[in-house]
Amino acid sequence: MFFTYKAKSKTGEIIDGSMEAVDRFAVAHDLKLQGHIPLFIFDKNKTSSLLSFSFGTLFGSVKVAEQIIFTRNLSGMLKAGLSISRAISVLEKQTTNQYFGNILNSIHKDVDKGESFSESLTKFPKVFSHLFVSMIKAGEESGNLVGALSEIGMNLEKSNSITKKVKGALMYPSVILSAMVLIGILMFAFVVPTLAKTFIELKVDLPFSTQIVIGIGTLFSQHLFMTFLTLIVIVVGMVYFFKAKFMKPIFDKIIVHLPLIGTLAKELNTARTARTLSSLISSGVPITRAIEITEDVVQNLYYQQILQKSRIAVEKGAPFSQVFKENTNYYPVMVGEMMEVGEETGNLSQMLLEIASFYEEEVENKTKNLSTIIEPILMVIIGAGVGFFAISMITPLYSIMDNIK
């Protein structure tokens, strides 16, 4: 297909030209290689700007499920005897994600030019993590790329499964609390003002709790839009506040010390640490590099610091398990002990895998029971809220009844 294009050169000059290519993405890729910035690309039959491509590049994403399918299919094709270049080309045509297809097109071209597969993956850090790339590189060096891809696929699937179960367990209380807040706002905005008018007309002495409820109701009814807007601003502000860099040490520490959630967070971080280290070490990645990559996988700052200490200790010749045995407030006692056995028997990778499997199962069991545990707590909170509202509104009604008698 022939395409005409408009691009900005290195000197800032606007240039026009035409090019034969498979699609407009290939044209954009070639222009960038020449040092130009693509502005518009048109084909012969269809006038289309590069705007959609730019938006896809900036805001596109590749889901974990797509990565899992990619690694499994690529592993299967390589095992069947296809070359890496041809296998990627086939997967590029199969994917329905245009953004991912564009990435695979770029990788395919790089591999055809003689670049290693792992090297071409490093150009897309938002899609392929350090863990992914390092395991691919180790697989290439050991001549077991098929095994590395299978291991990556299994690792991604297990990690994704646990993450989804934890999110699913926390979804129930989030929905209930959100519904309670919304219903509360509507009650304050539409029900309370009506009752307040009745109390004022009958000149009833109002308890302090009733005055609070009526005051909030009046505020909501008179400024409903501003109330919703303020709540949204507060929620967004809190999200940004907790995501701020200075809040990370505080937030990470609170998470691991919360009742119920703290134990779950510890076991989740332990499982991630063990599985990532096991996968990397079994793939042939040096232990110090494996620890460094695991630091990126584990999000909690305190777990990252423990891994940093363990890496420094290993570099100095100390046993790998030593730091883990010293930090039993974050990693369970069993972790350090089993790591030590793994080091002594020369079977550290397998021992780490057993640790990962054990704590993944613990996380799964806890997430199943989490909703059951949280449900009575939610009922108490909802009951307290409804009770306060009911007493505040019913007490003046009793006063009215007494006056009528």
Buried (B, 14 or more C-beta within 10 A) or exposed (E): EEBBBBBBEEEEEEBEEEBEBEBBBBBBBBBEEEEBBBBBBBBEEEEBBBEEBEEBBEEBEBEBEBBBBBBBBBBBBBEEEBEBBBBBBBBBEEBEBEBBBBBBBBBBBBBEEEBBBBBBBBEBEEBBBBBBBBBBBBBBBEEBBBBBBBBBBBBBBBBBBBBEBBEEBBEBBEEBEEEBEEEBBEBBBEBBBEBBEEBEEEEBEBBEBBEEBBEBBBBBBEEBEEBBEEEEEEEEEEEEEEEEEEEBEEBBEBBBEEEEBBBBBBBBBBBBBBBBBBBBBBBBBEBEBBBBBBBEBBBBBBBBBBBBBBBEBBEEEEBBBBBBBBBEEBBBEEBBBBBBEBBEEEEBBBBBBBBBBBBBEBBBEBBEEBBEEBEEEBEEBBEEBBEEBEEBBEBBEEBEEEEEE
